[in-house]
């Protein structure tokens, strides 16, 4: 942002970035060994609704890429629209590396097609019965933990433990005020 933009009060949305997305692959080993949280065979990418004919072309391209990728990796995918009209690309694969690669592929395609500002987050689930999540915020290029508890509350003690354990391996958002809860994650 330039000097005049600052004076005139103009702001720009930060660009979506996928640079740090692959760090979760290494962190998953630590999650397993230190917290006994194994990566689940499911991950998701969430983006805001897009009303555009160009988006339909991008969506078709994404689905074509996912079909091709599925043949190679054995991954499955589905697109879900939640109650707030956000679109979720949900990927399933027993190989965690394939999940990370799939999320990267879809997000990079959206960015290349000019829809990067619509990307909200990628979500990686760990554990089964009481899941914990690492959420990648595309605008900030950083991860944060999210551990839902009963009654739409959060297990903040576990979230802070996750952060302290993995902040050397993951680019973790330092401000807990930016750790937005994602109630109703369709994973």
C-alpha positions in Angstrom: 0.0 0.0 0.0 1.4 3.4 -1.0 1.7 6.6 1.0 -1.3 8.2 -0.8 -3.4 5.2 -0.1 -2.6 5.5 3.6 -3.5 9.2 3.6 -6.7 8.8 1.7 -7.8 5.8 3.8 -7.8 3.3 1.0 -7.0 -0.3 1.8 -6.4 -3.4 -0.2 -7.3 -6.9 0.7 -4.3 -9.0 1.2 -3.6 -11.5 -1.6 -4.3 -15.1 -0.9 -1.1 -17.1 -0.5 -0.4 -20.8 -0.6 3.3 -20.4 0.2 3.1 -21.9 3.6 0.4 -24.5 2.9 2.8 -27.5 2.7 4.2 -27.0 6.2 1.3 -29.0 7.6 2.9 -32.2 6.2 5.8 -32.0 8.5 3.7 -30.8 11.4 1.4 -33.8 11.1 4.3 -36.1 12.2 4.7 -34.0 15.4 0.9 -34.0 16.0 1.0 -37.8 15.9 4.1 -38.3 18.0 3.6 -35.6 20.6 -0.2 -35.3 20.9 -1.3 -38.7 19.6 -3.4 -37.0 17.0 -3.3 -38.7 13.7 -4.2 -36.8 10.5 -7.7 -37.7 9.4 -8.1 -38.9 5.8 -10.2 -35.7 5.1 -9.4 -32.0 4.5 -11.3 -29.1 3.0 -10.9 -25.8 1.3 -13.5 -23.0 1.8 -14.3 -20.0 -0.3 -16.9 -17.2 -0.5 -19.7 -17.5 -3.0 -18.7 -16.1 -6.4 -21.3 -14.8 -8.8 -19.6 -14.8 -12.2 -19.6 -16.7 -15.4 -15.8 -16.8 -15.1 -16.2 -18.6 -11.9 -18.3 -21.3 -13.6 -15.4 -21.9 -16.0 -12.9 -22.0 -13.0 -15.2 -24.4 -11.2 -15.4 -26.7 -14.2 -11.6 -26.6 -14.4 -11.2 -27.4 -10.7 -13.6 -30.3 -11.0 -11.7 -31.6 -14.1 -8.4 -31.3 -12.2 -9.8 -33.1 -9.2 -11.1 -35.9 -11.5 -7.7 -36.3 -13.0 -6.0 -36.1 -9.7 -8.4 -38.7 -8.2 -7.5 -41.2 -10.9 -3.8 -40.8 -10.0 -4.0 -40.7 -6.2 -7.3 -42.4 -5.4 -8.6 -39.3 -3.7 -12.3 -38.6 -3.7 -13.9 -35.1 -3.6 -17.2 -33.4 -3.2 -18.4 -29.8 -3.3 -20.7 -28.7 -0.5 -22.4 -25.4 0.0 -23.0 -24.6 3.7 -25.8 -22.6 5.4 -23.9 -19.4 4.8 -23.5 -20.1 1.1 -19.8 -20.7 1.4 -18.4 -23.4 -0.9 -16.4 -26.3 0.6 -14.2 -28.6 -1.5 -13.9 -31.6 0.6 -11.1 -34.1 -0.2 -10.7 -37.6 1.1 -7.6 -39.7 0.9 -5.8 -42.0 3.3 -2.5 -40.4 2.2 -2.2 -37.1 4.0 0.4 -35.8 1.5 -2.2 -36.3 -1.3 -4.7 -34.2 0.7 -2.3 -31.4 1.1 -1.4 -31.5 -2.6 -5.1 -31.5 -3.5 -5.9 -28.5 -1.4 -2.9 -26.7 -2.9 -4.0 -27.6 -6.4 -7.5 -26.2 -6.0 -6.4 -23.1 -4.2 -3.6 -22.3 -6.7 -6.1 -22.8 -9.6 -8.5 -20.3 -8.0 -5.7 -17.8 -7.4 -4.4 -18.1 -11.0 -8.0 -17.5 -12.3 -8.3 -14.3 -10.3 -10.4 -15.6 -7.5 -7.7 -15.6 -4.7 -9.6 -12.9 -2.7 -12.5 -15.3 -2.4 -10.4 -18.0 -0.7 -11.0 -18.2 3.1 -9.3 -21.1 4.5 -8.1 -24.7 4.3 -8.9 -27.1 7.1 -7.0 -30.1 8.1 -8.6 -32.5 10.6 -6.6 -34.5 13.2 -8.1 -37.2 15.4 -11.5 -38.9 15.0 -13.8 -38.9 18.1 -12.9 -35.5 19.4 -11.3 -33.8 16.4 -8.8 -31.0 16.4 -8.2 -28.8 13.4 -5.4 -26.7 11.9 -6.9 -23.9 9.9 -4.9 -22.2 7.2 -6.0 -18.6 6.7 -5.1 -17.7 3.1 -5.2 -13.9 3.7 -2.6 -14.1 6.5 -0.7 -17.0 5.1 -0.7 -18.6 8.6 -2.2 -21.5 10.5 -4.1 -21.5 13.7 -5.6 -24.4 15.9 -9.3 -24.9 16.4 -10.5 -27.4 18.9 -14.3 -27.4 19.3 -15.8 -28.5 22.6 -19.5 -29.3 23.4 -21.9 -26.4 23.4 -20.2 -24.4 20.8 -17.2 -23.7 23.1 -13.6 -24.2 22.4 -10.9 -26.1 24.2 -8.5 -23.2 24.4 -6.0 -25.0 26.6 -5.5 -27.6 23.9 -5.3 -24.9 21.2 -2.5 -23.1 23.1 -0.7 -26.4 23.7 -0.9 -27.2 19.9 0.4 -23.7 19.1 3.4 -23.9 21.5 4.2 -27.4 20.2 4.1 -26.5 16.5 5.0 -22.9 16.2 8.6 -23.8 15.1 7.2 -26.1 12.3 4.2 -24.1 11.2 3.7 -20.5 10.4 1.2 -20.0 13.3 -0.9 -16.9 13.7 0.5 -15.2 16.9 -2.7 -13.2 17.7 -5.3 -15.6 19.2 -7.9 -12.9 18.4 -7.5 -14.0 14.7 -8.2 -17.6 15.5 -11.8 -17.7 14.2 -14.0 -20.6 15.2 -15.4 -22.5 12.3 -18.6 -24.1 13.7 -20.2 -26.7 11.5 -17.1 -27.7 9.5 -18.5 -30.3 7.0 -15.7 -32.8 7.7 
